[in-house]
Structures are given as C-alpha cells and as structure tokens.
Amino acid sequence: MQHLRSSLNAFRRALHDARRAAVVCGTRSVATLLIALYARVLALLVLPLKPHEVVHTHVHVSPESRRSDEDDTLARVKRVGTAPGSQLGDLDLRPAVSFGGCGMLYPYQLGVAEYLSDVFDTQHVRAAGHSAGFAAALCVAIRLTTDTHWHVLLTARQRWAQRLLGFVADSEAAWMAPYMAALATHEKAICAAAADGRLCLGHTRVRRRKAGKWPPLRAGHAVTCSFPSLASFVHAVTVSQRCPPFYRSPGWLHGAWGLDGAFSSQFTQPPGVPDDRLHTVTVSPTNPLADIAPAIPFPPTWFCTLPSTDRWSHLKARGYADAAAKRDLFLERGFKLRDSAPAESTTYA
C-alpha cells in the first residue's frame, strides 16, 4: 500500500510538471505568434523611424510651439551617445538590465531590482525601461528603495478613490504629482545617472508623413538618456506609459507624439549596447521570452487592477526569487558581485 501511494504521488508530480511545461510552451508560442502578426500589420501601415530619430536627448516642446516643417523639428532633436562626449553608435560594454512594460504587475520587477541591489554592484549597470518598467529601472540606477513606489501608489489611491473612473483616463498632472513629491530629494542622482547613460527610458515616437504618402505614419522606438530636471524625467516617464486606459491622450516629446514604449518594442535597449544580447538581461512578468519571467503566468486581471498589500508582497517575492535563480546568468552577462554580497543568493522575505 505504501509503495502504491508513493507511485501515485510521483505520478501526480509528473503530471503537474508536464502541465506546467505545456502552459509555458503554449504561452511562448502564442506570444511569438502575436508578435509576428503585430509586426506584419505595422509593416503595412507604418514606416520605421529614420536612424537619427531613434535616440534622443530630452528636449520638451509643447504642441503649441510645434511647426510642420520637418527640418525644424529635427533641429530640436540632439543625438546622444552612450557616455558624455561619445557619438551615436559607439559601443558601451557595461552590463545592462531592461524592464519591459507590465501594467500593475510592476512589483515583480521591483523584486528583481531589489535582488540586483542586494547582490550586485549596480554602480556601473545600465538600467532601461518603458511604461511601468521605469520603476525598477530607476531603483537600479540610483539604488532607490522599492518601498518608495509603494508609498507613491498609496498616495495615488487617495485621489483615485475620489474619482468616478478611478485611475482610468486620469490627467498627466495627476500621474506626475505623487512622483514629483517622492523623488524631489533624488533629482540630482536621477539627472547624473541619466547623463552617464545608466538610466534610459523608451517610448513609441509617432510622426505623420506628408499628405498622400503611404504608409501614412513613421513610428518606432525612441530612447531618452538625458534629463535636465526631475520634471523632464517624470514627463518622459508619463510619455513612455501613454496607452489606454491609463491616460487621456498621447504625450508630446522631442517634437512628436509619444505613446507607450510597448507598442514599438518588447524591451528598451540603452544606446550602444551590442546586438549580441550578451550584455543585457531582460525582465518581464508578462513576456515569457524575457530572460527573467515567471514560470507560471499571473492571472490576466492582475495586469489592470491595483495590487493589494498581499499581492504587492507576493509579486515582489516572486521577482526576487526568480532573479536569484538566474544569478549565474547575471554573472555571465558581466554583472559584478558586491564586496559584501552573500556567497549564495538570499531568499526574499
């Protein structure tokens, strides 16, 4: 009887593992197919950005001052390299981590950022992100505590509780206010990290072509790696998140309209990172193709619903644990351990 029970338990474990492997494989296949279909549709309607439009410094121009002349618009955009004094296209071999868009699942990425700060020397790590991925990128770039984002969420909840639509279709000023207050003492660190190429934000840049031309739009993924002030940084954050239902309208950045970075790229790559994918670790709680992603997808409703205290802690714990399981991958991609880092990865509590 004991032998039969043991065999039955082993069969159940094998069945559970097989089911989990099937879910992961199926999710990867569906994600790959959707990305391929999305790319085909874009190819029919949208031309890619020109090379000089892909990477920008931060130059905020209001819609009222926009001119239709293309040369004038491009004159407002300055190229940015990978470090002060470098040229666009120069290689930067510093290790990088990129956080994709993930809606309200971003505490998962904060757990990954917390693991990085605990175990690795992030002083020379380049952090990039778009949409909600900016939060973890900011934590890595300036070693900001992840609790800061929780306190911001609590502040925002107070406003949303008084709105009929909650956080749906809120104004840019409302989204910016909590972060402007929470990051006021970190302005210098944010600007310095961005100037050194260690903090980059991505967004989808959209420009109309001249009347009668087809495809009618030119769009692609633009990267910002320089912010003259906290206000310019937070504005760029909001532009990188511009998608329904969170904002009322597209953003305006670099002389063109901006949408959520997830529309044009799975991950934002800092300028100058080699294309060999041997220097960047990608993180996403929604994209199974990322280097660090949950083995079992989270419930779809979690993407667009505000996390409770328990869900916030659960997501962070999962992110921390998944990052710890990829310790060797970080080392392979050039990340350096802190002098005080533990010999084995720490379990997040």
N, C-alpha and C positions, 0 to 999 in steps of 0.2 A: 504493500500500500504506500509506503514512504517513497519507494522508487517511482511508482506511478505518479505520485504527487509532484515529485521533483521534475519528472519528464513533462508533466503538464505545465508547470511553471516555466520551464525552459522554452516550451512551445509558445507560450503566451508572450514571453520576452522577445522571441524571434519574430513573432507576428507583429508586435508593436514596433520593433526596429524596422521591419520591412515596410510597414505602413508609413512610418516617419520618412524613410528614404523615398517612398513613392510620392509623398506630399512635396518634399523638397525638389525632387526631379521634375514633377509636374509643374510646380511653381516657376522653376527656372525656364522650362520650355515655353510656358505661357508668356513670361516676361520677355524672353528673346523674340517670340513671335510678335508681340505687341510693339516692341521697339522697332522691329523691321517694318511693320505696317506703317507706323508713325513716320519713319524716315521716308517711305515711298510717297506718302501724302504730301509731306513737306517739299519733296523734290518737285512736285507738280505745281505748287503754289508759291514757294519761297526760294529765292536765291540766297546762297551763303554770304556772310559779310565779306568785305574785302580785307586783306591781311592787316592793313593799318587800322581797321576798325575793331579788331578783336580784343586788344589790350589797351586800357586807358588809365591815365591818372584821373583823379576826381576833379571834374570841372562842372559845377552845378549851374545850369542855365534854365531860367524859368520859361514856361511856354509862351509868356507874353513877349519875351525877347527873341523867340525863335524866328529865324529867317529861312526862306525857302531855298536860298542859294546853297548848293551842296558844298562848294569850296569854302564858303564862310563857316559852315557847320564843322567841316573837318579841321579848319584852322583853330577851332576851340578845343580840339582834342589833341593831347600831347602823348607821345609814346612813352611807355615806361618799361624799363628793363628789369632785371632780377635783383639788382642792388644799386645803391647810389652810384651814378656815373656810368652804368653799364648800358649796352644797347639792346634794343628789342631783338630777341633771338639768341642772346648769349645763354649758354648752359649754366645752370645752377645745380650743383650736385648735392646740396643739402637735403636730408630726408624730408619728406612731406607727408601730411595726412590730409585727406579730403573727406568732408562730411556732406552727403547728399541731402536733398530735400526729404522731409519726413513728416510734415504736419505736426500733430500733437504727440508724436512718438519720440520727440527730440530728447526726453530724459534718457533714452537708451544711449544716444550719442554722448550725453553728458557723462554717463558711466564710463564710456571708453576714454573720454578726455581726462576723467579723474584717475583712471589707471595709468595713463601716459604720464601725468604729472607726478604720481606716486613713485613710478618705477624708472622712468627715463628722464634724461637731461633734455628738456624742451627748449633750452636757450637758443639752439640753432635749428630747431624744427620749423618748417614752413607749414602753416595751417591755412586751409582754404575751405570755403563752404558757400552754399547758397540756400535761400529760403530758411527754414528752421535750422539748417546745418550751421548757420553762422554762430549759434550759441556755443556749441562745442569748440568750433574753431577759435573763438575769442578766448575761451578758457585755456586752451593750449598755448595760444600766442602770448598771453600776458599772465598766465597762471592765475586766472580769475577763479574764485571758488564757485563750484556749481550751485551752491545754495543761493547765490545772487539771483539766478534765473528763477528759482522757486519764489523768492520774495517779490520779484517783478510780476510773476504770474498772480500772486495773491493780491497785489495792488490792482492789477488789471481786472481781476474778477470783481472787485468792488464797483468798478464802472459798468462792466457788462451786466451785473445783476440789476442795474437800474435802467438798462436799455431793453426795449421790446425784442430786438433782434439779437441780443447778447453780443458775441464777438463777430457776428456776421455783418459785412459791409460797413465796418467802422472807418473812421477817418484816419488819415496819416498822423495827424497831430495826436490823436488819442493813442495810437500804437506807439508813438515815439516817446510820449511823456514819461512813462514809468522807467524806460531805459535811460533817458536823459538824466533823470534823478539818480538812478542806481549807479551809473557809470561816471558821474561828474568827477570823482576823485581819480579816475583811471584815464582821463583824456590824454595826458602826456604819454602814458605807456601804450595806449592804442595807436596814437599817431606815430610813435617811434617804431613799434613793431611793423606797422604797415610800410613805413619808409624803408625798412630793412628787408622788405619782401617776405616777412614772416606772418602776415595777415592779409589774406586776399578774399574778396567777395566776387561772386559771379552773378550775372543776370542776363536775361534774354533781351538783346538790343534789336529793336524793330524800326525800320525806316521804309518809307514809301518810295517807290521808283517813279520816274516821270510818267505822266498820263499816257496811256496807250501801250506801255511796255508790259510784257508778260514774261515771267511771273510778276505780279504787282508789288511784291514786297521783297525786301532784302533783310534778312534776320540771321542771328547767330548768337553765340555765347561770348559775351564781353566780360573782362576781368578787371577789377579795380584794386590797385595795391597801394594807393596813396590817399590819405585823408588829412586835410589841413586842420580839421577840428572835430570835436565829438559830434556836433550837429551834422557834419557832412558824412561821417561814418554811419550814424543812425539812419540818415536819409537813404544812404546806399543799401543798408540792411532792408529797409521797407521796400525799396525797388526790387531787390532780389526775391521778395516774397509776394509780389503782386499777382495774385491769382484768386479767382472766386473760391470760396465765399468770403475770404478774409478782408479784402479791400474793395472800395467802391469803384476804383478806376486804375488804369495803368500809372506807372510813375514816370518821372521825367529826369533823365540823367545823360550827361555827355551829348547834349544836343539831339536826343532822340527819345522815343518812348521806351520804357523798360517794363518787362514782365518777369515773372518768376523764372529763376535760372533753370528749374527742372524742365521747362518747355524746350530748352535747346541743348541740354547736356545732362548726363546722369551725374557727373561729378565735375567740380571746378578744379582745374589744374593750375597751380601757380605758374606764372611766366618763367620760361627757361627750364622747366622740368623735362628731362629726356623722355622720349616717347617709348622707351623700352619697358616702362612700368616696373622698373626695378628700384625706384626711389620713392614711390608713393604707396601709401596704404589707404584704401578706400573703406568708408564706413557707412552703412545704411541699415536701418531697421525695416525697410520696405523693399529693398532691391537685393534679391538673393545672389546676384552676380558680384556683389561687393566682397572685398577681402574679409571684412568683419560684418557678419549679418546673423540674425537669429536662426537657429536650426529649424525651428517651427515658426511660421509666420504668426504675428499678433492678430487678434480679431480686427477685421476691417473698420469696425466702428471706432476703434481707438484712434484712428488717424485723424478724425474730425471732431472728437469730443474732448473736452477739457479733462486732464487727468486728475484723479483724486489723490490724496496723500498716499494711500496704499499703492495705487497704480504708479505714481511717480517713483516711489521707492523700489517697486518691483522692476520697472523698466531700467532704472539706473543699475540695479544689481545684475540684471541680465547683461547689460552692456559691459559692465566691469568684468564679469566672469568670461564673457566671450572674448574680450580683449586680452585677458590673462591667458586664455587658451592659445592665443596667437603670439605669445611672447617671442618665440623663435622667428616668426615672420617679421616682426619689428626689427629684430637684430639683423636679419638678412637684408632688410631694406635700408640699413645704415643708421638706425636709431642707437644711441649710446645710453647705457645704464647710468643712473645717478650714482655718485660715490656711496650714498647711504642706502641704495636700493637693496631689497632683500634678495637672497640667492634664489629663492623660489617666489613665484607671484603670490601676492596677498589676496585672500578672499575678501570680497567686499561685504561689509556688514550692513 
